[in-house]
Amino acid sequence: MAAFEPMEIETGGGNAAIATPNRINIGDTGYSIPIPQWRRVLFSCSRALIYFAIAAAFVGYGRQLKQERHSFTVAVDGRGDFTTISAAVAAAPDHRISSFRIYIKTGLHVEHVKVGLDKTHIEFIGDGVEKTIIVFNHSQADLNSTYSAATVYVRGDDFVARDITFMNKAEPLRGGAPAFTSEGNRTVLYRCSFEAYRATVYARFGYHFYRECNIYGTSDIIFGSATAVFQQRTIFAGLPVVGDRITVTAHEVRSSPREPSVFSLHICTITRDLRAGRATASDHIPRGYLGTVRWPSSSSTVVMQSFLDEVIDPHGWLPYNTTTLLGPSGFYGEYHNRGPGAKRLMKSEHSANVLTAGGAQNFTVAQQLLLRGDDDRMGESNWNSIYA
């Protein structure tokens, strides 16, 4: 079990404060994961076991890769069990109830990878986002489907990845081309990078946690109808093609208002993509939006305690084929964001709800991922039952 060292952190909204741990120790393994105490972090101490989930899956900091045992090793130079990731996944046992690690060594892995529904508890372990790169160029135009065009398409539950770059090099005008799609429950990605133009991360179904990742894209950068928390990650917005716009999120419609799901961006940075060949500080990158509100009646997105640079339009959110931002069961919210983009957000018909500390607590990792029970469509989502 995780051991907590609680401390009081001011959360704003009067004298409200939330007890939050500064570190979680993982049993007697000697590993621990620090929890950031800056920017008035919202967290629920009693339900912070998601960090235990990450540490249990990743073995923690310190003595990491060299001491871990890997079920398979993939190396493009032939110095492993397989030369392709797809072959390693195909050889992995079906319906695992414990982790099956696939170590993907340094190299450019050019392939379209599918982790099927029967491939559960698969872990991809890389050498770092600048070393282990998985890339392909499928798009909606190629497969008549956006989600399945992803360079890595995951359907199985309990998928974990760390220290890997997922990249889709499809041309912008060929439709949606995700770098990564997941339909599985309890998907965890840690210290990864995602690069594409449209729908870079397609969180289609399930319950997901993305921690300390970078994501590069332009249009509907984070897409899907999953419940997903993106924490301590940087989102880089690139130049749009003619007629397109920068939109950070596009949360899809749910099949019914009783089917709860939300995108929660917590302690993130949203800025311009200034990498070589993409743009320079002097280039004019059109302002973009925190989200495209395509389904105002039942889609939900919140942005909390994040840094928004000048790329964010003062309206914040972009209604899609409608003049109404909020519907009867949809919700768009903001809490304690900072930066030039946050300062310019206007109070207009397009502005989202400004959350109180209590309201923001409802969109933390603890509330959105750890306290969920069974779901008719997504199956069991209780992280505690798996990792506690």
Disulfide bonds with the S-S distance in Angstrom:
none
